[in-house]
Amino acid sequence: MAIITYREALNQALREEMRRDPRVFLMGEEVALYQGAYKVSQGLLEEFGPKRVIDTPISEAGFTGVGIGSAMVGLRPIVEMMTFNFALVAIDQIVNQAAKILYMSGGQYNVPLVIRGPGGPAHQLAAQHSQSMESYFYHVPGLKIVRPGTPKDAKGLLKSAIRDDDPVIFIESELLYGTKGEVPDGEYTIPLGVGEIKREGRDVTIVAYSTMLLLALQVAEDLEKEGISVEVVDPRTLRPLDADMIIESVKKTNRAVVMESGAGFAGIATVIAAIISEQAFDYLDAPVERVTGANAPTPYAKNLERAKAPSKERVIAAVKKVMAI
């Protein structure tokens, strides 16, 4: 298998799906001439031309609405948010239109739309550009939500999202674009709603996704040296959530730590912790621990930004707490 960056994996997925299906097109700010703010769309304008790789005005509500309308009449648009924080400008289009049209039309109109781009904490992008937006959309029936943590998953899940007949919120990460990993040669997809055990373990389950997955794997490696065997579970898709995989892991290890980079209150970690407590209570040897970002806006200062985010030390402490060490 080739070893490529997360950014290159996304680019491959876009290129392959645009070659496969002429109905697929990409639109957003700076996606064409500039080749994407993070170079994810590099080379696509040259290959597919300006009718399928479209630079838009700075108007998220406008071009998201264009994406929804074109999806309703048979195209398969990919709308890029330069950062997912800007999706707040299009929240009515996403929540009241894209998510509800299938239901409100009595099944007459599907909305095969992918809204993708980076989200979550990055390198000193401050409060308005560092929010973990998945919890905003998690509450909305009709949306699927994907947060891949590896190049392999990014490519396989984006291809599946583009082929899906429902609107998909596909959130990447600035912190992951340059990370590298193995990506299978040839055609492959990863089904939405199917998680993966990234590391087998016996003593405790850590549930983590996106950037937190990499931190969880580092923690697992460090704790292995202390004789603690950590199983790392990556949901990959947050909605639909592979709850069965998470529950089976917890039944094996009897302990759980759930991570997320967001502010924690009413976040994804809260939901997953509740599911574990409800469905695996009799198997738990300790209450579920959550390790999340601090419930505060993300500061610009590097030291404060680092203090807000989950740290290796906090995760290790949570693992040892559930193990009563």
C-alpha positions, 0 to 999 in steps of 0.5 A: 500500500502507498503511504500518502498524506491525509490531504492527498487521500482526500484529493484522490477520493475527489478525483476518482469520484469525479472521474467515475460520475459526471454528476459530481462537482466541487464548489466553494471558496478558493477551491479552483484557481487557488486549489483549495485553502489547504490544497485538497483540491489541487489539480482538479480544475486543470482536469475537470474544468470550471463547470465542475470545480467552481470558485464561489463568492464569500457567501456560505448560505448562497452556495450551500443553497445552490448545492442543495438545489442541484442535489434535488435535481439529480447532481451530486455536489460537494460543498467545501467550507474553508473552515467548518466554523463558516458553516454557521453562516449557512446553518438554516440551509443545512438544518432546515433545508438539506436535512429535512427535504426528504422528510418534508417532500414525503420521500420525493427528493433526496439530497445527495450532498456532501459538505466538507472541510476542516474543523476543530482545533488547529494551530492558533486560529483562535476562538472563531476558527477552532470550534468542533462543529460536529456536536452542532449537527449531531442533534439534527435528524437527516444528517450523517456526520463523518470525522475520519482520523487517518488517510485510509479512512479519509479516502474510503469514507469520502468516496462513500459520502459522495455516493450516499443519497443523504446529506453528509457533514464530512469534517476533516482537520487542519492538524491531520492534513499533513499526517501520513498513513497507508492507503490501499491501492485501487478502488475501495470504500468504507461504509458509513456507520462502521467503526474500527478497532485501531488497537486491540487491548484487554484492560480499558477501552478508549473511544476517540476520533479525528485528532483525538485518535492519534493522541489515544494511540500514543497513550496506548503505546505509553501505557503498554510499557506500564503493563496496561493494555488499552483498546482504541476504538474509532467510530469514524462515523458519528451519525450513524454511530457504530454503538455495537462495536463500542459496547462489545469492546467495553464488555471485553475491557469493563472500563471506558474513557471517551475523548473529544477535542470539543468543549465537552458539555453536551458534546459527542463524548457525552452522548457516547458515555451515555450510550455505554452507561445505558447499554453496558452498565452491568459490565462496567467496573468503574464509571465512564470517564470523559476527556474533553477540551475545556468549556471555554473559547479557544485562546489564540496564545499557544500556551493557553490553546494547549491548556484548553485541549485534551492532553496525554497526561489527562488521558493517562490519568483518566485511564488510571482512574477507571482502573483504580490505580 
